[in-house]
Amino acid sequence: MSHTSRRDFLAQSLAAASAGFAPALGLNAAWAAELDPQAPREPHFPAKAKAVIWLHMAGAPSTLDLFDYKPDLIKLNGTPLPDSFAKNLKTATDGGVGNLLATKRTWKQHGETGAWVSDLLPNLAKQSDHIAFLKGCKTEGSTHVISSLKLHTAGLVPGRPALGSWVQYALGSANADLPAFVVLPTGKGAAGGGRGQVIWSSGFLPAAYQGTAFRQGDSPILHLARPANVTEPEQRNTLDLLRALNDYEARNRPGDTELEARAKSYDLAYRMQTSAPEAVDLGKETAATKELYGLGTKETDEYGTALLRARRLVERGVRFVHVISGAPDNSVDSWDAHNGIEKNHSVMSRQVDKPIAGLLADLKSRGLLDSTLVVWTSEFGRTPYGQSGDGRDHNPWGYTSWLAGGGIKPGTYGATDEIGLRAVSGIVDTYDLQATILHQLGLDHRQITFQYQGRSERPTSVFGDVVKDILA
């Protein structure tokens, strides 16, 4: 005779009830999500994408030097910002408004879509027919902290969940032996400027939904292996004891999700001892695949390793992989080029160009691009006017982001004005970007809700529209 604890009986009964009554009553998946954060859950409608690889360019690149070709800016180089553009302009920093600064890059159109890409990204340019360029992006705030929070959490202050946390909350895990939301920081200062772990926090969602950060290097997960002098039954007994102690405390603290998250993390770590080392081990990848991502080359090895691991993770059912690009050394400050933009962007572009192009090509060759949504974006862009002579200031009013794969239609959508200062058509706020990502995963951002402090919270706050023009 099998014996079922009262806790297990209640959990099973509630799970059955939520499965049976939710469709009839129009309830969301919150019940099931709180019972088991890893349990897979159905999307609202058929999904185009199964996973997201989010490429965050920390520090904000100048898309005027990468994707947004502006002949008029080149003609006006060195002249003051025209009064018609300066109206209502609030500068981001104390550097003021310098003269217009033209890009020094060489530009060409690429592929059947005719996408403009500068010579800073020659490898990515070859993949342009897979990419939808959103050239009318905008955001709020002009500091890294505020704009990065808005990009990742739809909030201007800390405390809201990251988009990856919402995805795990809504869909659960496709592989119970791996985290559903993984973060891969690279370089130095990759999540600096006060952002840090807050951009992959679970916020007011249960703590079990926060992102799991993997370290750089050959051993990205600390303390995963079982100590040599501990047997498997001994470890299992220890975990069972910890579970019992946490359960005892949880009964006295019903509103504290940290205890349940801790117990779940112990169990997940136990399962990961077998699955995770294999998932991040690149030893079985071919020499050709490693070369495709730029492994073995100083400039591209670290970032390429992160992207190859990202592909392996989504291949194994991880739903959301957040890769953060930081500075490779102390010679530049991430993408944050307030001065020396030529040096800065040359260094940063060499780091990411080949690996990102390799990721898109690799996903395509393996039949994974159709089911994997790749997102390239940053907290904001940079101004067409100069700062410190040879740099650019923050620009939240108009910049480029792009998406590829996952049911996205390649091409160019939207535009900035003649000099690239403000978005003027096809305007896409970060809320719209988040809503579109969720839509491709089969999720209606208005139907994902969580009760917090008397409010029914959702991933995009009270904003956001799906960018339907780029959907295939």
Rosetta blueprint (number, residue, H / E / L):
1 M L
2 S L
3 H L
4 T L
5 S L
6 R H
7 R H
8 D H
9 F H
10 L H
11 A H
12 Q H
13 S H
14 L H
15 A H
16 A H
17 A H
18 S H
19 A H
20 G H
21 F H
22 A H
23 P H
24 A H
25 L H
26 G L
27 L L
28 N L
29 A L
30 A H
31 W H
32 A H
33 A H
34 E H
35 L H
36 D L
37 P L
38 Q L
39 A L
40 P L
41 R L
42 E L
43 P L
44 H L
45 F L
46 P L
47 A L
48 K L
49 A L
50 K L
51 A E
52 V E
53 I E
54 W E
55 L E
56 H E
57 M E
58 A L
59 G L
60 A L
61 P L
62 S L
63 T H
64 L H
65 D H
66 L L
67 F L
68 D L
69 Y L
70 K L
71 P H
72 D H
73 L H
74 I H
75 K H
76 L L
77 N L
78 G L
79 T L
80 P L
81 L L
82 P L
83 D H
84 S H
85 F H
86 A H
87 K L
88 N L
89 L L
90 K L
91 T L
92 A L
93 T L
94 D L
95 G L
96 G L
97 V L
98 G L
99 N L
100 L E
101 L L
102 A L
103 T L
104 K L
105 R L
106 T L
107 W E
108 K E
109 Q E
110 H E
111 G L
112 E L
113 T L
114 G L
115 A E
116 W E
117 V E
118 S E
119 D L
120 L L
121 L L
122 P H
123 N H
124 L H
125 A H
126 K L
127 Q L
128 S H
129 D H
130 H H
131 I E
132 A E
133 F E
134 L E
135 K E
136 G E
137 C E
138 K E
139 T L
140 E L
141 G L
142 S L
143 T L
144 H H
145 V H
146 I H
147 S H
148 S H
149 L H
150 K H
151 L H
152 H H
153 T H
154 A L
155 G L
156 L L
157 V L
158 P L
159 G L
160 R L
161 P L
162 A L
163 L H
164 G H
165 S H
166 W H
167 V H
168 Q H
169 Y H
170 A H
171 L H
172 G L
173 S L
174 A L
175 N L
176 A L
177 D L
178 L L
179 P L
180 A L
181 F E
182 V E
183 V E
184 L E
185 P E
186 T L
187 G L
188 K E
189 G L
190 A L
191 A L
192 G L
193 G L
194 G L
195 R L
196 G H
197 Q H
198 V H
199 I H
200 W H
201 S L
202 S L
203 G L
204 F L
205 L L
206 P L
207 A H
208 A H
209 Y H
210 Q L
211 G L
212 T E
213 A E
214 F L
215 R L
216 Q L
217 G L
218 D L
219 S L
220 P L
221 I L
222 L L
223 H L
224 L L
225 A L
226 R L
227 P L
228 A L
229 N L
230 V L
231 T L
232 E H
233 P H
234 E H
235 Q H
236 R H
237 N H
238 T H
239 L H
240 D H
241 L H
242 L H
243 R H
244 A H
245 L H
246 N H
247 D H
248 Y H
249 E H
250 A H
251 R H
252 N H
253 R L
254 P L
255 G L
256 D L
257 T H
258 E H
259 L H
260 E H
261 A H
262 R H
263 A H
264 K H
265 S H
266 Y H
267 D H
268 L H
269 A H
270 Y H
271 R H
272 M H
273 Q H
274 T H
275 S H
276 A H
277 P H
278 E H
279 A H
280 V H
281 D L
282 L L
283 G L
284 K L
285 E L
286 T L
287 A H
288 A H
289 T H
290 K H
291 E H
292 L H
293 Y H
294 G L
295 L L
296 G L
297 T L
298 K L
299 E L
300 T L
301 D H
302 E H
303 Y H
304 G H
305 T H
306 A H
307 L H
308 L H
309 R H
310 A H
311 R H
312 R H
313 L H
314 V H
315 E H
316 R L
317 G L
318 V L
319 R L
320 F E
321 V E
322 H E
323 V E
324 I E
325 S E
326 G L
327 A E
328 P L
329 D L
330 N L
331 S L
332 V L
333 D L
334 S L
335 W L
336 D L
337 A L
338 H L
339 N L
340 G L
341 I H
342 E H
343 K H
344 N H
345 H H
346 S H
347 V H
348 M H
349 S H
350 R H
351 Q H
352 V H
353 D H
354 K H
355 P H
356 I H
357 A H
358 G H
359 L H
360 L H
361 A H
362 D H
363 L H
364 K H
365 S H
366 R L
367 G L
368 L L
369 L H
370 D H
371 S H
372 T E
373 L E
374 V E
375 V E
376 W E
377 T E
378 S L
379 E L
380 F L
381 G E
382 R E
383 T E
384 P E
385 Y E
386 G E
387 Q E
388 S L
389 G L
390 D L
391 G E
392 R E
393 D E
394 H E
395 N E
396 P L
397 W L
398 G L
399 Y E
400 T E
401 S E
402 W E
403 L E
404 A E
405 G L
406 G L
407 G L
408 I E
409 K L
410 P L
411 G E
412 T E
413 Y E
414 G L
415 A E
416 T E
417 D L
418 E L
419 I L
420 G L
421 L L
422 R L
423 A E
424 V E
425 S E
426 G L
427 I L
428 V E
429 D E
430 T H
431 Y H
432 D H
433 L H
434 Q H
435 A H
436 T H
437 I H
438 L H
439 H H
440 Q H
441 L L
442 G L
443 L L
444 D L
445 H L
446 R L
447 Q L
448 I L
449 T L
450 F E
451 Q E
452 Y E
453 Q L
454 G L
455 R E
456 S E
457 E E
458 R L
459 P L
460 T L
461 S L
462 V L
463 F L
464 G L
465 D L
466 V L
467 V L
468 K H
469 D H
470 I H
471 L E
472 A L
